[in-house]
């Protein structure tokens, strides 16, 4: 059962959900995020795809199904915002590019992330999904996402870094079997520890 957000978080979430900062720069503003001040786990991904944009439910697609498998969570557990907060780098669908969706708009993180994080005092682990979240929160000397994810233990247990769980990343997963053999079990154990 979802817990009500703290009083300070309620008006802020309302502001974010009514944000039109990128109007005219994206197909149609519809910010998608979920959280409660009691959440202990934070998921920061890229930006909603078309299915998530249409439903308003974060990770309500094939990528989300794989992400929940990696985390070892049922849909009910994953969408319990009293435990799991979900905040993408870009809150709205950014539009279509040549080889998939466009990158998340940078305005969202600049405008909202710090304000939202201040209202999440119980976060003990943040899962950073894909290069945009990782580059924003863990800048460093890594030449590629693969190199950073290969060194996932360096960031744990405060952060877990993962590739994007998109079906488009099937080739990356085949080329990097160590991720699901080593990093995923550690991620599941950390998630279970926090949500037990």
N, CA and C atoms as an extended XYZ file, in Angstrom:
588
Properties=species:S:1:pos:R:3:atomname:S:1:resname:S:1:resid:I:1 pbc="F F F"
N         0.840       -1.196        0.000 N   UNK     1
C         0.000        0.000        0.000 CA  UNK     1
C         0.876        1.247        0.000 C   UNK     1
N         0.528        2.220       -0.813 N   UNK     2
C         1.329        3.430       -0.954 CA  UNK     2
C         1.096        4.380        0.221 C   UNK     2
N         2.200        4.901        0.734 N   UNK     3
C         2.113        5.866        1.831 CA  UNK     3
C         1.991        7.264        1.244 C   UNK     3
N         1.266        8.128        1.916 N   UNK     4
C         1.117        9.496        1.433 CA  UNK     4
C         2.435       10.238        1.558 C   UNK     4
N         2.793       11.086        0.576 N   UNK     5
C         4.008       11.860        0.682 CA  UNK     5
C         3.978       12.800        1.881 C   UNK     5
N         5.161       13.196        2.351 N   UNK     6
C         5.257       14.169        3.435 CA  UNK     6
C         4.631       15.481        2.966 C   UNK     6
N         4.119       16.298        3.901 N   UNK     7
C         3.450       17.549        3.501 CA  UNK     7
C         4.299       18.434        2.589 C   UNK     7
N         5.626       18.479        2.826 N   UNK     8
C         6.493       19.328        2.012 CA  UNK     8
C         6.631       18.794        0.589 C   UNK     8
N         6.518       17.467        0.461 N   UNK     9
C         6.694       16.842       -0.846 CA  UNK     9
C         5.455       16.997       -1.722 C   UNK     9
N         4.289       17.052       -1.124 N   UNK    10
C         3.041       17.109       -1.889 CA  UNK    10
C         3.001       18.305       -2.849 C   UNK    10
N         3.218       19.546       -2.385 N   UNK    11
C         3.163       20.668       -3.336 CA  UNK    11
C         4.290       20.619       -4.363 C   UNK    11
N         5.440       20.082       -3.975 N   UNK    12
C         6.547       19.978       -4.922 CA  UNK    12
C         6.216       18.994       -6.038 C   UNK    12
N         5.663       17.834       -5.689 N   UNK    13
C         5.254       16.875       -6.710 CA  UNK    13
C         4.188       17.463       -7.628 C   UNK    13
N         3.302       18.241       -7.044 N   UNK    14
C         2.263       18.918       -7.850 CA  UNK    14
C         2.913       19.874       -8.856 C   UNK    14
N         3.907       20.622       -8.385 N   UNK    15
C         4.622       21.541       -9.284 CA  UNK    15
C         5.312       20.788      -10.417 C   UNK    15
N         5.982       19.683      -10.066 N   UNK    16
C         6.692       18.907      -11.084 CA  UNK    16
C         5.700       18.340      -12.096 C   UNK    16
N         4.606       17.792      -11.617 N   UNK    17
C         3.631       17.180      -12.530 CA  UNK    17
C         2.939       18.214      -13.421 C   UNK    17
N         2.948       19.469      -12.994 N   UNK    18
C         2.373       20.540      -13.807 CA  UNK    18
C         3.420       21.315      -14.591 C   UNK    18
N         4.672       20.862      -14.530 N   UNK    19
C         5.772       21.562      -15.192 CA  UNK    19
C         5.561       21.601      -16.702 C   UNK    19
N         5.803       22.749      -17.287 N   UNK    20
C         5.729       22.924      -18.736 CA  UNK    20
C         7.002       23.608      -19.241 C   UNK    20
N         8.094       23.381      -18.542 N   UNK    21
C         9.379       23.997      -18.861 CA  UNK    21
C         9.815       23.696      -20.292 C   UNK    21
N         9.529       22.501      -20.768 N   UNK    22
C         9.977       22.071      -22.100 CA  UNK    22
C         8.888       22.158      -23.162 C   UNK    22
N         7.798       22.833      -22.855 N   UNK    23
C         6.714       22.939      -23.830 CA  UNK    23
C         7.257       23.546      -25.124 C   UNK    23
N         6.959       22.900      -26.232 N   UNK    24
C         7.465       23.345      -27.523 CA  UNK    24
C         8.783       22.679      -27.906 C   UNK    24
N         9.459       22.080      -26.924 N   UNK    25
C        10.740       21.406      -27.185 CA  UNK    25
C        10.577       19.893      -27.263 C   UNK    25
N         9.452       19.391      -26.770 N   UNK    26
C         9.151       17.958      -26.771 CA  UNK    26
C         7.734       17.780      -27.316 C   UNK    26
N         7.355       16.542      -27.670 N   UNK    27
C         6.016       16.343      -28.253 CA  UNK    27
C         4.874       16.847      -27.373 C   UNK    27
N         4.846       16.484      -26.093 N   UNK    28
C         3.775       16.912      -25.195 CA  UNK    28
C         4.220       16.697      -23.759 C   UNK    28
N         4.299       17.745      -22.945 N   UNK    29
C         4.713       17.571      -21.551 CA  UNK    29
C         3.747       16.680      -20.770 C   UNK    29
N         4.289       15.681      -20.100 N   UNK    30
C         3.533       14.840      -19.175 CA  UNK    30
C         4.544       14.222      -18.211 C   UNK    30
N         4.977       14.969      -17.206 N   UNK    31
C         5.991       14.460      -16.278 CA  UNK    31
C         5.541       13.176      -15.578 C   UNK    31
N         6.444       12.195      -15.547 N   UNK    32
C         6.173       10.896      -14.944 CA  UNK    32
C         7.206       10.627      -13.856 C   UNK    32
N         6.744       10.512      -12.610 N   UNK    33
C         7.601       10.176      -11.475 CA  UNK    33
C         6.728        9.689      -10.342 C   UNK    33
N         7.342        8.987       -9.385 N   UNK    34
C         6.613        8.479       -8.210 CA  UNK    34
C         7.562        8.533       -7.033 C   UNK    34
N         7.052        8.940       -5.878 N   UNK    35
C         7.889        8.915       -4.685 CA  UNK    35
C         7.107        9.261       -3.444 C   UNK    35
N         7.696        8.876       -2.327 N   UNK    36
C         7.199        9.235       -1.011 CA  UNK    36
C         8.427        9.496       -0.142 C   UNK    36
N         8.287       10.343        0.848 N   UNK    37
C         9.419       10.695        1.716 CA  UNK    37
C         9.965        9.495        2.483 C   UNK    37
N         9.187        8.443        2.602 N   UNK    38
C         9.641        7.259        3.342 CA  UNK    38
C        10.475        6.298        2.494 C   UNK    38
N        10.547        6.512        1.182 N   UNK    39
C        11.244        5.590        0.280 CA  UNK    39
C        12.702        5.420        0.683 C   UNK    39
N        13.169        4.175        0.583 N   UNK    40
C        14.566        3.874        0.916 CA  UNK    40
C        15.408        3.587       -0.324 C   UNK    40
N        14.735        3.347       -1.430 N   UNK    41
C        15.412        3.001       -2.676 CA  UNK    41
C        14.976        3.999       -3.746 C   UNK    41
N        15.941        4.509       -4.511 N   UNK    42
C        15.646        5.480       -5.564 CA  UNK    42
C        16.122        4.927       -6.902 C   UNK    42
N        15.255        4.961       -7.896 N   UNK    43
C        15.576        4.524       -9.251 CA  UNK    43
C        15.627        5.765      -10.134 C   UNK    43
N        16.794        6.017      -10.737 N   UNK    44
C        16.932        7.155      -11.659 CA  UNK    44
C        17.285        6.593      -13.034 C   UNK    44
N        16.349        6.731      -13.947 N   UNK    45
C        16.560        6.259      -15.306 CA  UNK    45
C        16.743        7.401      -16.273 C   UNK    45
N        16.369        7.156      -17.512 N   UNK    46
C        16.609        8.111      -18.579 CA  UNK    46
C        15.417        9.062      -18.744 C   UNK    46
N        14.388        8.608      -19.447 N   UNK    47
C        13.177        9.403      -19.687 CA  UNK    47
C        12.087        8.438      -20.132 C   UNK    47
N        10.829        8.801      -19.946 N   UNK    48
C         9.750        7.908      -20.370 CA  UNK    48
C         9.776        7.652      -21.873 C   UNK    48
N         9.417        6.429      -22.254 N   UNK    49
C         9.174        6.120      -23.655 CA  UNK    49
C         7.722        6.395      -23.977 C   UNK    49
N         7.296        6.043      -25.170 N   UNK    50
C         5.923        6.364      -25.588 CA  UNK    50
C         4.877        5.628      -24.747 C   UNK    50
N         5.138        4.370      -24.417 N   UNK    51
C         4.148        3.610      -23.628 CA  UNK    51
C         3.991        4.210      -22.236 C   UNK    51
N         5.109        4.570      -21.626 N   UNK    52
C         5.057        5.183      -20.297 CA  UNK    52
C         4.406        6.559      -20.379 C   UNK    52
N         4.722        7.297      -21.417 N   UNK    53
C         4.092        8.610      -21.607 CA  UNK    53
C         2.573        8.463      -21.697 C   UNK    53
N         2.128        7.463      -22.445 N   UNK    54
C         0.677        7.274      -22.621 CA  UNK    54
C        -0.004        6.828      -21.325 C   UNK    54
N         0.649        5.951      -20.569 N   UNK    55
C         0.022        5.406      -19.359 CA  UNK    55
C         0.243        6.278      -18.129 C   UNK    55
N         1.339        7.038      -18.119 N   UNK    56
C         1.692        7.806      -16.923 CA  UNK    56
C         2.297        6.946      -15.820 C   UNK    56
N         2.594        5.677      -16.122 N   UNK    57
C         3.162        4.746      -15.139 CA  UNK    57
C         4.619        4.496      -15.500 C   UNK    57
N         5.571        4.884      -14.641 N   UNK    58
C         6.982        4.708      -14.983 CA  UNK    58
C         7.364        3.239      -15.147 C   UNK    58
N         8.245        2.982      -16.106 N   UNK    59
C         8.770        1.631      -16.350 CA  UNK    59
C         7.657        0.624      -16.653 C   UNK    59
N         6.560        1.085      -17.259 N   UNK    60
C         5.434        0.224      -17.611 CA  UNK    60
C         5.615       -0.286      -19.046 C   UNK    60
N         6.745       -0.957      -19.270 N   UNK    61
C         7.071       -1.429      -20.609 CA  UNK    61
C         8.053       -2.592      -20.500 C   UNK    61
N         8.572       -3.046      -21.639 N   UNK    62
C         9.502       -4.189      -21.635 CA  UNK    62
C        10.762       -3.874      -20.839 C   UNK    62
N        11.237       -2.634      -20.920 N   UNK    63
C        12.419       -2.243      -20.143 CA  UNK    63
C        12.140       -2.365      -18.647 C   UNK    63
N        10.970       -1.945      -18.232 N   UNK    64
C        10.595       -2.031      -16.825 CA  UNK    64
C        10.478       -3.460      -16.345 C   UNK    64
N         9.972       -4.332      -17.203 N   UNK    65
C         9.863       -5.746      -16.831 CA  UNK    65
C        11.250       -6.319      -16.542 C   UNK    65
N        12.210       -6.022      -17.418 N   UNK    66
C        13.576       -6.506      -17.198 CA  UNK    66
C        14.194       -5.860      -15.964 C   UNK    66
N        13.952       -4.576      -15.760 N   UNK    67
C        14.492       -3.894      -14.578 CA  UNK    67
C        13.978       -4.554      -13.305 C   UNK    67
N        12.681       -4.850      -13.250 N   UNK    68
C        12.121       -5.511      -12.065 CA  UNK    68
C        12.720       -6.903      -11.869 C   UNK    68
N        13.012       -7.598      -12.970 N   UNK    69
C        13.690       -8.897      -12.856 CA  UNK    69
C        15.091       -8.713      -12.266 C   UNK    69
N        15.822       -7.728      -12.774 N   UNK    70
C        17.160       -7.463      -12.232 CA  UNK    70
C        17.097       -7.159      -10.739 C   UNK    70
N        16.085       -6.393      -10.327 N   UNK    71
C        15.970       -5.998       -8.918 CA  UNK    71
C        15.362       -7.104       -8.051 C   UNK    71
N        14.736       -8.100       -8.688 N   UNK    72
C        14.086       -9.168       -7.943 CA  UNK    72
C        12.800       -8.712       -7.280 C   UNK    72
N        12.091       -7.768       -7.914 N   UNK    73
C        10.863       -7.223       -7.334 CA  UNK    73
C         9.648       -7.554       -8.188 C   UNK    73
N         8.541       -7.799       -7.518 N   UNK    74
C         7.263       -7.932       -8.216 CA  UNK    74
C         6.784       -6.537       -8.620 C   UNK    74
N         5.786       -6.477       -9.474 N   UNK    75
C         5.198       -5.187       -9.833 CA  UNK    75
C         4.707       -4.454       -8.590 C   UNK    75
N         4.036       -5.181       -7.704 N   UNK    76
C         3.487       -4.564       -6.490 CA  UNK    76
C         4.591       -3.954       -5.634 C   UNK    76
N         5.686       -4.669       -5.476 N   UNK    77
C         6.803       -4.147       -4.666 CA  UNK    77
C         7.449       -2.949       -5.345 C   UNK    77
N         7.668       -3.044       -6.642 N   UNK    78
C         8.333       -1.974       -7.377 CA  UNK    78
C         7.512       -0.681       -7.348 C   UNK    78
N         6.198       -0.808       -7.458 N   UNK    79
C         5.345        0.381       -7.503 CA  UNK    79
C         4.849        0.827       -6.134 C   UNK    79
N         5.416        0.310       -5.074 N   UNK    80
C         5.109        0.772       -3.714 CA  UNK    80
C         5.983        1.982       -3.433 C   UNK    80
N         5.453        3.186       -3.690 N   UNK    81
C         6.300        4.372       -3.565 CA  UNK    81
C         6.644        4.721       -2.125 C   UNK    81
N         6.087        4.019       -1.157 N   UNK    82
C         6.550        4.211        0.221 CA  UNK    82
C         7.920        3.558        0.413 C   UNK    82
N         8.304        2.675       -0.527 N   UNK    83
C         9.592        1.983       -0.475 CA  UNK    83
C        10.524        2.384       -1.618 C   UNK    83
N         9.953        2.555       -2.820 N   UNK    84
C        10.743        2.795       -4.025 CA  UNK    84
C        10.324        4.116       -4.666 C   UNK    84
N        11.277        5.036       -4.786 N   UNK    85
C        11.041        6.305       -5.483 CA  UNK    85
C        11.572        6.167       -6.908 C   UNK    85
N        10.860        6.759       -7.861 N   UNK    86
C        11.245        6.689       -9.271 CA  UNK    86
C        11.299        8.102       -9.826 C   UNK    86
N        12.502        8.490      -10.294 N   UNK    87
C        12.722        9.852      -10.779 CA  UNK    87
C        13.651        9.800      -11.987 C   UNK    87
N        13.142        9.972      -13.202 N   UNK    88
C        14.015        9.932      -14.367 CA  UNK    88
C        14.828       11.216      -14.528 C   UNK    88
N        15.831       11.154      -15.385 N   UNK    89
C        16.617       12.358      -15.679 CA  UNK    89
C        15.760       13.388      -16.400 C   UNK    89
N        14.930       12.918      -17.303 N   UNK    90
C        13.968       13.772      -17.976 CA  UNK    90
C        12.590       13.229      -17.670 C   UNK    90
N        11.693       14.051      -17.171 N   UNK    91
C        10.399       13.553      -16.701 CA  UNK    91
C         9.399       13.281      -17.817 C   UNK    91
N         9.640       13.835      -18.997 N   UNK    92
C         8.693       13.687      -20.111 CA  UNK    92
C         9.330       12.950      -21.284 C   UNK    92
N         8.481       12.348      -22.112 N   UNK    93
C         8.954       11.697      -23.336 CA  UNK    93
C         9.627       12.750      -24.212 C   UNK    93
N        10.909       12.536      -24.593 N   UNK    94
C        11.642       13.575      -25.315 CA  UNK    94
C        11.425       13.603      -26.817 C   UNK    94
N        10.788       12.570      -27.362 N   UNK    95
C        10.597       12.505      -28.806 CA  UNK    95
C        11.492       11.455      -29.437 C   UNK    95
N        11.277       11.219      -30.714 N   UNK    96
C        11.975       10.164      -31.443 CA  UNK    96
C        13.185       10.731      -32.163 C   UNK    96
N        14.300        9.979      -32.101 N   UNK    97
C        15.510       10.328      -32.839 CA  UNK    97
C        15.753        9.324      -33.947 C   UNK    97
N        16.943        9.378      -34.555 N   UNK    98
C        17.258        8.487      -35.675 CA  UNK    98
C        17.349        7.027      -35.252 C   UNK    98
N        17.893        6.779      -34.060 N   UNK    99
C        18.097        5.381      -33.644 CA  UNK    99
C        17.415        5.088      -32.310 C   UNK    99
N        16.267        5.670      -32.100 N   UNK   100
C        15.540        5.463      -30.846 CA  UNK   100
C        15.057        6.794      -30.296 C   UNK   100
N        14.699        6.795      -29.022 N   UNK   101
C        14.229        8.030      -28.405 CA  UNK   101
C        15.375        9.018      -28.243 C   UNK   101
N        15.034       10.294      -28.275 N   UNK   102
C        16.028       11.344      -28.044 CA  UNK   102
C        16.514       11.292      -26.594 C   UNK   102
N        17.664       11.906      -26.295 N   UNK   103
C        18.146       11.953      -24.909 CA  UNK   103
C        17.167       12.727      -24.029 C   UNK   103
N        17.202       12.476      -22.721 N   UNK   104
C        16.340       13.251      -21.821 CA  UNK   104
C        16.690       14.726      -21.887 C   UNK   104
N        15.694       15.567      -21.782 N   UNK   105
C        15.947       17.009      -21.753 CA  UNK   105
C        16.717       17.349      -20.470 C   UNK   105
N        17.754       18.181      -20.544 N   UNK   106
C        18.554       18.497      -19.357 CA  UNK   106
C        17.861       19.430      -18.365 C   UNK   106
N        16.811       20.119      -18.804 N   UNK   107
C        16.152       21.090      -17.932 CA  UNK   107
C        15.563       20.448      -16.676 C   UNK   107
N        15.071       19.214      -16.795 N   UNK   108
C        14.401       18.556      -15.659 CA  UNK   108
C        15.335       18.395      -14.469 C   UNK   108
N        16.485       17.793      -14.723 N   UNK   109
C        17.421       17.547      -13.619 CA  UNK   109
C        17.862       18.864      -12.990 C   UNK   109
N        18.159       19.845      -13.818 N   UNK   110
C        18.604       21.152      -13.283 CA  UNK   110
C        17.516       21.806      -12.441 C   UNK   110
N        16.283       21.729      -12.896 N   UNK   111
C        15.187       22.418      -12.225 CA  UNK   111
C        14.680       21.685      -10.986 C   UNK   111
N        14.611       20.337      -11.052 N   UNK   112
C        13.848       19.610      -10.042 CA  UNK   112
C        14.615       18.616       -9.173 C   UNK   112
N        15.672       18.011       -9.682 N   UNK   113
C        16.284       16.898       -8.947 CA  UNK   113
C        16.703       17.260       -7.524 C   UNK   113
N        17.441       18.336       -7.372 N   UNK   114
C        17.935       18.673       -6.030 CA  UNK   114
C        16.782       18.949       -5.064 C   UNK   114
N        15.767       19.637       -5.545 N   UNK   115
C        14.605       19.917       -4.683 CA  UNK   115
C        13.922       18.624       -4.244 C   UNK   115
N        13.781       17.681       -5.170 N   UNK   116
C        13.136       16.411       -4.843 CA  UNK   116
C        14.002       15.579       -3.902 C   UNK   116
N        15.300       15.528       -4.165 N   UNK   117
C        16.199       14.754       -3.305 CA  UNK   117
C        16.179       15.253       -1.861 C   UNK   117
N        16.011       16.541       -1.686 N   UNK   118
C        15.944       17.104       -0.327 CA  UNK   118
C        14.717       16.605        0.433 C   UNK   118
N        13.702       16.136       -0.298 N   UNK   119
C        12.483       15.632        0.330 CA  UNK   119
C        12.480       14.102        0.465 C   UNK   119
N        13.638       13.481        0.178 N   UNK   120
C        13.773       12.023        0.265 CA  UNK   120
C        14.871       11.672        1.262 C   UNK   120
N        14.659       11.915        2.541 N   UNK   121
C        15.727       11.768        3.536 CA  UNK   121
C        16.103       10.334        3.863 C   UNK   121
N        15.274        9.366        3.454 N   UNK   122
C        15.518        7.977        3.836 CA  UNK   122
C        16.172        7.133        2.758 C   UNK   122
N        16.536        7.733        1.624 N   UNK   123
C        17.160        6.968        0.542 CA  UNK   123
C        18.502        6.425        1.006 C   UNK   123
N        18.652        5.106        0.865 N   UNK   124
C        19.898        4.447        1.247 CA  UNK   124
C        20.639        3.865        0.057 C   UNK   124
N        19.953        3.761       -1.074 N   UNK   125
C        20.595        3.241       -2.284 CA  UNK   125
C        19.906        3.852       -3.498 C   UNK   125
N        20.722        4.265       -4.465 N   UNK   126
C        20.206        4.820       -5.715 CA  UNK   126
C        20.691        3.960       -6.873 C   UNK   126
N        19.760        3.522       -7.706 N   UNK   127
C        20.103        2.753       -8.901 CA  UNK   127
C        20.148        3.732      -10.067 C   UNK   127
N        21.318        3.856      -10.668 N   UNK   128
C        21.532        4.778      -11.784 CA  UNK   128
C        21.550        3.972      -13.077 C   UNK   128
N        20.521        4.164      -13.883 N   UNK   129
C        20.302        3.352      -15.074 CA  UNK   129
C        20.710        4.126      -16.320 C   UNK   129
N        21.741        3.628      -16.999 N   UNK   130
C        22.172        4.230      -18.253 CA  UNK   130
C        23.126        5.393      -18.068 C   UNK   130
N        23.692        5.813      -19.186 N   UNK   131
C        24.766        6.799      -19.160 CA  UNK   131
C        24.342        8.187      -18.683 C   UNK   131
N        23.117        8.611      -18.968 N   UNK   132
C        22.725        9.967      -18.600 CA  UNK   132
C        22.663       10.127      -17.084 C   UNK   132
N        22.059        9.181      -16.398 N   UNK   133
C        21.994        9.227      -14.930 CA  UNK   133
C        23.387        9.079      -14.327 C   UNK   133
N        24.173        8.168      -14.870 N   UNK   134
C        25.506        7.924      -14.324 CA  UNK   134
C        26.431        9.111      -14.552 C   UNK   134
N        26.381        9.705      -15.735 N   UNK   135
C        27.238       10.868      -16.002 CA  UNK   135
C        26.867       12.048      -15.113 C   UNK   135
N        25.583       12.161      -14.785 N   UNK   136
C        25.132       13.277      -13.946 CA  UNK   136
C        25.537       13.083      -12.483 C   UNK   136
N        25.349       11.874      -11.981 N   UNK   137
C        25.562       11.637      -10.553 CA  UNK   137
C        26.919       11.042      -10.198 C   UNK   137
N        27.584       10.437      -11.164 N   UNK   138
C        28.889        9.830      -10.887 CA  UNK   138
C        29.901       10.219      -11.962 C   UNK   138
N        30.156       11.520      -12.117 N   UNK   139
C        31.158       11.889      -13.119 CA  UNK   139
C        32.499       11.289      -12.705 C   UNK   139
N        33.276       10.897      -13.666 N   UNK   140
C        34.562       10.277      -13.342 CA  UNK   140
C        35.377       10.052      -14.586 C   UNK   140
N        36.365        9.215      -14.464 N   UNK   141
C        37.311        8.992      -15.553 CA  UNK   141
C        36.989        7.778      -16.407 C   UNK   141
N        35.754        7.286      -16.327 N   UNK   142
C        35.408        6.119      -17.121 CA  UNK   142
C        35.153        6.513      -18.565 C   UNK   142
N        35.726        5.730      -19.469 N   UNK   143
C        35.610        6.045      -20.895 CA  UNK   143
C        34.269        5.638      -21.488 C   UNK   143
N        33.588        4.705      -20.834 N   UNK   144
C        32.330        4.200      -21.395 CA  UNK   144
C        31.417        3.717      -20.278 C   UNK   144
N        30.159        3.549      -20.644 N   UNK   145
C        29.192        2.968      -19.708 CA  UNK   145
C        29.637        1.561      -19.319 C   UNK   145
N        30.124        0.793      -20.280 N   UNK   146
C        30.557       -0.576      -19.993 CA  UNK   146
C        31.650       -0.591      -18.930 C   UNK   146
N        32.605        0.313      -19.053 N   UNK   147
C        33.691        0.370      -18.075 CA  UNK   147
C        33.158        0.736      -16.692 C   UNK   147
N        32.242        1.694      -16.641 N   UNK   148
C        31.688        2.094      -15.349 CA  UNK   148
C        30.881        0.955      -14.728 C   UNK   148
N        30.020        0.314      -15.536 N   UNK   149
C        29.208       -0.789      -15.026 CA  UNK   149
C        30.093       -1.963      -14.621 C   UNK   149
N        31.186       -2.182      -15.344 N   UNK   150
C        32.132       -3.242      -15.004 CA  UNK   150
C        32.685       -3.037      -13.593 C   UNK   150
N        32.790       -1.775      -13.178 N   UNK   151
C        33.316       -1.427      -11.858 CA  UNK   151
C        32.202       -1.098      -10.867 C   UNK   151
N        31.046       -1.755      -11.025 N   UNK   152
C        29.862       -1.468      -10.214 CA  UNK   152
C        30.146       -1.534       -8.717 C   UNK   152
N        31.012       -2.443       -8.286 N   UNK   153
C        31.264       -2.625       -6.845 CA  UNK   153
C        31.916       -1.400       -6.222 C   UNK   153
N        32.579       -0.596       -7.043 N   UNK   154
C        33.214        0.628       -6.552 CA  UNK   154
C        32.172        1.618       -5.999 C   UNK   154
N        30.964        1.575       -6.527 N   UNK   155
C        29.920        2.539       -6.149 CA  UNK   155
C        28.952        1.978       -5.101 C   UNK   155
N        28.898        0.653       -5.018 N   UNK   156
C        27.975        0.001       -4.082 CA  UNK   156
C        28.495        0.156       -2.650 C   UNK   156
N        27.603        0.142       -1.652 N   UNK   157
C        26.163       -0.124       -1.735 CA  UNK   157
C        25.304        1.138       -1.871 C   UNK   157
N        25.944        2.338       -1.876 N   UNK   158
C        25.153        3.572       -1.978 CA  UNK   158
C        24.527        3.709       -3.359 C   UNK   158
N        25.289        3.323       -4.389 N   UNK   159
C        24.807        3.390       -5.767 CA  UNK   159
C        24.981        2.030       -6.433 C   UNK   159
N        24.054        1.714       -7.342 N   UNK   160
C        24.249        0.604       -8.263 CA  UNK   160
C        24.118        1.175       -9.660 C   UNK   160
N        25.053        0.828      -10.532 N   UNK   161
C        25.025        1.315      -11.910 CA  UNK   161
C        24.667        0.151      -12.827 C   UNK   161
N        23.753        0.407      -13.753 N   UNK   162
C        23.321       -0.636      -14.678 CA  UNK   162
C        23.238       -0.061      -16.087 C   UNK   162
N        23.304       -0.928      -17.094 N   UNK   163
C        22.959       -0.467      -18.441 CA  UNK   163
C        21.448       -0.238      -18.487 C   UNK   163
N        20.981        0.337      -19.562 N   UNK   164
C        19.538        0.465      -19.712 CA  UNK   164
C        18.970       -0.923      -19.991 C   UNK   164
N        17.852       -1.287      -19.350 N   UNK   165
C        17.282       -2.627      -19.552 CA  UNK   165
C        16.465       -2.775      -20.830 C   UNK   165
N        16.606       -1.867      -21.742 N   UNK   166
C        15.851       -1.906      -23.000 CA  UNK   166
C        16.136       -3.178      -23.796 C   UNK   166
N        15.127       -3.704      -24.496 N   UNK   167
C        15.367       -4.827      -25.409 CA  UNK   167
C        16.431       -4.506      -26.462 C   UNK   167
N        16.638       -3.227      -26.740 N   UNK   168
C        17.680       -2.827      -27.700 CA  UNK   168
C        19.080       -3.152      -27.187 C   UNK   168
N        19.207       -3.397      -25.876 N   UNK   169
C        20.512       -3.684      -25.298 CA  UNK   169
C        20.803       -5.181      -25.203 C   UNK   169
N        20.059       -5.984      -25.922 N   UNK   170
C        20.263       -7.432      -25.899 CA  UNK   170
C        21.686       -7.801      -26.296 C   UNK   170
N        22.228       -7.143      -27.306 N   UNK   171
C        23.587       -7.424      -27.770 CA  UNK   171
C        24.600       -7.100      -26.672 C   UNK   171
N        24.416       -5.956      -25.980 N   UNK   172
C        25.330       -5.587      -24.882 CA  UNK   172
C        25.305       -6.664      -23.803 C   UNK   172
N        24.131       -7.145      -23.453 N   UNK   173
C        24.017       -8.167      -22.414 CA  UNK   173
C        24.678       -9.474      -22.831 C   UNK   173
N        24.570       -9.822      -24.123 N   UNK   174
C        25.229      -11.047      -24.605 CA  UNK   174
C        26.747      -10.899      -24.565 C   UNK   174
N        27.218       -9.694      -24.870 N   UNK   175
C        28.676       -9.459      -24.883 CA  UNK   175
C        29.261       -9.292      -23.479 C   UNK   175
N        28.410       -9.012      -22.513 N   UNK   176
C        28.859       -8.751      -21.147 CA  UNK   176
C        28.112       -9.626      -20.157 C   UNK   176
N        28.280      -10.941      -20.245 N   UNK   177
C        27.516      -11.850      -19.380 CA  UNK   177
C        27.843      -11.693      -17.901 C   UNK   177
N        28.987      -11.103      -17.585 N   UNK   178
C        29.370      -10.859      -16.194 CA  UNK   178
C        28.346       -9.977      -15.484 C   UNK   178
N        27.660       -9.100      -16.233 N   UNK   179
C        26.714       -8.192      -15.580 CA  UNK   179
C        25.602       -8.981      -14.876 C   UNK   179
N        24.948       -9.884      -15.597 N   UNK   180
C        23.860      -10.641      -14.988 CA  UNK   180
C        24.373      -11.739      -14.058 C   UNK   180
N        25.629      -12.154      -14.240 N   UNK   181
C        26.204      -13.189      -13.371 CA  UNK   181
C        26.710      -12.625      -12.048 C   UNK   181
N        27.227      -11.392      -12.060 N   UNK   182
C        27.873      -10.829      -10.869 CA  UNK   182
C        27.117       -9.635      -10.282 C   UNK   182
N        26.811       -8.644      -11.118 N   UNK   183
C        26.209       -7.403      -10.616 CA  UNK   183
C        24.750       -7.584      -10.227 C   UNK   183
N        23.980       -8.300      -11.037 N   UNK   184
C        22.545       -8.456      -10.759 CA  UNK   184
C        22.286       -9.159       -9.425 C   UNK   184
N        22.981      -10.260       -9.095 N   UNK   185
C        22.746      -10.863       -7.777 CA  UNK   185
C        23.070       -9.920       -6.613 C   UNK   185
N        24.116       -9.104       -6.774 N   UNK   186
C        24.462       -8.141       -5.723 CA  UNK   186
C        23.388       -7.058       -5.605 C   UNK   186
N        22.864       -6.623       -6.749 N   UNK   187
C        21.782       -5.641       -6.740 CA  UNK   187
C        20.553       -6.216       -6.047 C   UNK   187
N        20.178       -7.442       -6.385 N   UNK   188
C        19.005       -8.072       -5.752 CA  UNK   188
C        19.189       -8.190       -4.245 C   UNK   188
N        20.395       -8.559       -3.830 N   UNK   189
C        20.644       -8.702       -2.396 CA  UNK   189
C        20.509       -7.366       -1.681 C   UNK   189
N        21.008       -6.296       -2.301 N   UNK   190
C        20.903       -4.959       -1.705 CA  UNK   190
C        19.445       -4.507       -1.638 C   UNK   190
N        18.696       -4.739       -2.695 N   UNK   191
C        17.276       -4.368       -2.716 CA  UNK   191
C        16.533       -5.125       -1.614 C   UNK   191
N        16.777       -6.423       -1.508 N   UNK   192
C        16.108       -7.225       -0.463 CA  UNK   192
C        16.479       -6.733        0.927 C   UNK   192
N        17.743       -6.390        1.118 N   UNK   193
C        18.189       -5.887        2.420 CA  UNK   193
C        17.430       -4.623        2.800 C   UNK   193
N        17.233       -3.734        1.836 N   UNK   194
C        16.566       -2.452        2.115 CA  UNK   194
C        15.062       -2.596        2.301 C   UNK   194
N        14.468       -3.507        1.549 N   UNK   195
C        13.004       -3.606        1.566 CA  UNK   195
C        12.471       -4.716        2.453 C   UNK   195
N        13.374       -5.414        3.140 N   UNK   196
C        12.943       -6.513        4.023 CA  UNK   196
C        12.058       -5.995        5.124 C   UNK   196
